[in-house]
Structures are given as C-alpha cells and as structure tokens.
C-alpha cells in the first residue's frame, strides 16, 4: 500500500511538473520567438502607448469615428472578462428592442442616409468582442464620418479601402475592416 501511495504521489508531481510547468514554458517560449506580436495580445500602440488590441473591439460613439459591431458584454461593452453573446433568440422581444434602439441611433446620427443598414451594425456577435466590420458596414458610415470630420467622402472611402483586409489565404472568411485601425488612420490624416 505504501509503495502504491508513493508511486501515485511521484506520478502526480511528475505530471504536474511536465504539464503544469514545463509544457506551458516551452509553448510560451516558442510563441514569443515565432509569433511575438500575437503572443503578447496583438496590441496596437500609438505614441508608445497601448491603445487596444486588433483582436478585441472598442466602443466608438462619436459621429467622427466608425462604429463597430455592438457588444453584448456587460457591464461594459467589449469587456473581455465577460465575453459571450446575449443568448437572446430571434423571437425574444429584448433582442428586437435592442436592434430597434441601435437602428434609431444610427439613423439619428446620419438622418440623410437612406441606404439599407447592414445587420451587423444593429446585432451583437456571439463573442460580443468583434473588432471588425464588413466593408459594407464601413461604406454605410462613410458619409457621416466625412461630414463630421469635414473631409471629402472619397478620401474617407479610400481609407476604408486601404484598411480592408481580404479573405485569409484567399478563401477563408469574408473581407473585413478593423474598426480601431481604421479610426487610427482617420486620426492620422488630421495631424
């Protein structure tokens, strides 16, 4: 019995050292060497200060900025600690009410825009943290952003085009625009 207990403890400590200490250190070391930007959170810096991550959305509400997909996290939008969707189904009145409020806010911010509102601008994603919108969602906002910044809409659209990423490996996913990076590019044009 004593021998089995000793073997069990040795096995427990050995596996803990391998899977709890050695393996994480090796994987972290490899990631720091091979993918340092991603291993450190895909941080975006401006003037030496970290202002966000290319993987997590941020809340923009001023008309002079492009707005991202709504976040369903609480208590704050784009809260990584509470990532997840609202879990509201299509027949839930709360989902419909939230979409109507978001639609009203978009229309109030740009009353002359008669274009159809892309659905992603009024519905949250499954994670609630999406940093990107479709090129169509960005195009929908070009007029409002251009007026608020007193810029030529063609110049704003050129920034959208320059910040549009294609499909990964040419076939995976859809074209997308990182909202934080686009808004940073907008701010750079005014300096």
matplotlib code that plots the C-alpha trace (Angstrom):
import matplotlib.pyplot as plt

x = [0.0, 2.8, 4.5, 1.4, 0.8, 4.5, 4.1, 0.9, 2.5, 5.6, 3.4, 1.2, 4.3, 5.9, 2.9, 2.3, 5.8, 5.5, 2.0, 1.8, 5.2, 7.5, 4.9, 3.5, 7.0, 8.0, 4.9, 5.2, 8.8, 8.1, 5.2, 7.5, 10.1, 7.8, 4.8, 5.7, 3.0, 0.2, 1.7, 1.5, -2.1, -1.9, -1.6, -1.9, 0.2, 0.1, 2.9, 4.4, 1.1, -1.0, -4.5, -6.1, -5.8, -6.5, -8.5, -10.9, -13.3, -13.7, -16.6, -16.8, -19.8, -18.7, -20.0, -16.4, -15.5, -16.6, -18.7, -18.1, -20.5, -22.5, -21.2, -23.4, -20.9, -21.7, -21.4, -19.2, -19.1, -16.2, -15.4, -13.1, -13.8, -17.5, -17.2, -20.3, -23.4, -26.7, -28.2, -31.4, -33.1, -34.8, -38.2, -37.0, -38.6, -35.5, -33.4, -35.8, -36.0, -32.2, -31.9, -34.6, -32.7, -29.4, -31.1, -32.7, -29.2, -27.6, -30.4, -30.3, -26.5, -26.9, -30.6, -29.9, -28.6, -31.2, -29.0, -30.0, -28.4, -26.1, -27.4, -24.1, -24.4, -27.6, -26.9, -24.1, -21.9, -21.6, -18.5, -19.6, -16.0, -15.8, -13.1, -14.1, -17.0, -17.7, -16.7, -20.5, -20.9, -18.0, -19.4, -22.7, -20.8, -18.6, -20.9, -21.4, -17.7, -16.8, -19.3, -18.2, -14.5, -15.1, -13.4, -14.1, -16.2, -13.9, -10.9, -12.7, -13.7, -10.1, -9.1, -11.7, -10.4, -6.8, -7.8, -9.9, -8.4, -9.2, -10.1, -7.4, -5.4, -7.6, -10.6, -11.3, -13.8, -15.0, -13.4, -13.3, -12.2, -10.6, -12.5, -9.7, -7.1, -9.4, -10.2, -6.4, -5.8, -8.5, -6.9, -3.5, -4.9, -5.8, -2.3]
y = [0.0, 2.4, 1.6, 2.4, 5.7, 6.7, 5.8, 7.8, 10.9, 10.7, 10.3, 13.3, 15.5, 14.4, 15.1, 18.4, 19.4, 18.3, 19.6, 22.4, 23.9, 22.6, 22.4, 26.0, 27.4, 25.7, 26.8, 30.3, 30.5, 29.2, 31.7, 34.6, 33.6, 32.7, 34.9, 37.7, 40.1, 37.6, 36.0, 39.4, 40.1, 41.7, 45.0, 48.3, 51.2, 54.9, 57.1, 54.3, 53.7, 50.6, 51.7, 48.4, 45.0, 44.1, 41.1, 43.0, 45.7, 49.1, 51.3, 54.3, 56.5, 59.9, 60.6, 61.4, 57.7, 54.5, 52.4, 48.7, 45.9, 46.3, 44.4, 42.1, 42.0, 43.6, 45.6, 47.4, 47.0, 44.9, 43.5, 40.5, 39.2, 38.6, 37.6, 36.0, 36.7, 37.8, 34.4, 36.1, 34.1, 35.7, 35.6, 37.3, 40.8, 42.1, 41.3, 43.1, 46.1, 46.4, 46.2, 48.9, 51.2, 50.6, 51.3, 54.5, 55.6, 55.0, 56.9, 59.8, 60.1, 60.2, 61.1, 61.7, 58.2, 56.2, 53.1, 49.8, 49.4, 46.3, 43.9, 43.7, 47.3, 46.5, 43.0, 41.8, 38.8, 35.6, 36.7, 40.3, 41.4, 41.7, 44.2, 44.2, 45.1, 44.3, 46.7, 47.3, 48.4, 50.7, 52.1, 52.8, 55.1, 57.0, 60.0, 60.6, 60.3, 62.6, 65.3, 65.1, 65.5, 67.9, 65.5, 64.5, 61.3, 59.9, 60.4, 58.6, 55.8, 55.5, 55.0, 52.3, 50.6, 50.8, 49.2, 46.4, 43.0, 40.3, 36.6, 34.7, 32.6, 33.9, 31.6, 31.7, 34.2, 37.4, 40.7, 42.9, 46.2, 46.5, 49.5, 50.6, 50.6, 52.5, 55.1, 55.5, 56.0, 58.7, 60.4, 60.3, 62.2, 65.2, 65.6]
z = [0.0, 0.9, -2.4, -4.4, -2.5, -3.1, -6.8, -7.1, -5.4, -7.7, -10.8, -9.7, -9.1, -12.3, -14.4, -12.7, -13.5, -17.1, -17.9, -15.5, -15.7, -18.5, -21.3, -20.7, -20.5, -23.8, -25.7, -24.4, -25.3, -28.9, -29.2, -28.1, -30.7, -33.6, -33.1, -30.6, -31.7, -31.3, -28.2, -26.5, -27.3, -30.8, -29.1, -31.1, -29.9, -30.7, -29.5, -27.4, -25.5, -25.9, -27.0, -27.8, -29.5, -33.0, -31.7, -29.3, -30.4, -28.7, -28.2, -30.5, -30.3, -31.7, -35.2, -36.4, -35.9, -37.5, -35.1, -34.7, -34.2, -31.0, -27.9, -25.8, -22.9, -19.6, -17.5, -20.1, -23.9, -25.2, -21.8, -22.4, -18.9, -19.8, -23.4, -24.9, -26.7, -25.2, -25.7, -26.9, -29.7, -32.7, -31.1, -27.9, -27.7, -25.9, -29.0, -31.3, -28.9, -28.8, -32.6, -32.9, -30.5, -32.3, -35.7, -34.3, -33.0, -36.4, -38.2, -35.7, -36.3, -40.1, -40.9, -44.6, -45.2, -47.0, -47.6, -46.0, -42.6, -42.6, -40.0, -38.1, -37.1, -35.1, -33.8, -31.5, -32.3, -30.5, -28.6, -28.1, -28.8, -32.6, -33.7, -37.3, -39.6, -43.2, -45.9, -46.5, -42.8, -43.2, -46.5, -44.8, -42.3, -44.8, -45.3, -41.5, -40.8, -43.7, -42.6, -39.0, -40.0, -42.9, -45.2, -48.8, -48.7, -51.4, -49.1, -46.3, -48.6, -49.8, -46.1, -45.8, -48.9, -47.7, -44.3, -45.8, -45.3, -47.8, -47.1, -45.2, -47.5, -50.3, -49.4, -45.7, -44.1, -45.6, -46.3, -43.2, -41.8, -38.3, -36.7, -34.4, -37.1, -39.5, -36.8, -36.1, -39.8, -39.8, -36.9, -38.6, -41.6, -39.4, -37.9]

ax = plt.figure().add_subplot(projection="3d")
ax.plot(x, y, z, "-o")
ax.set_aspect("equal")
plt.show()
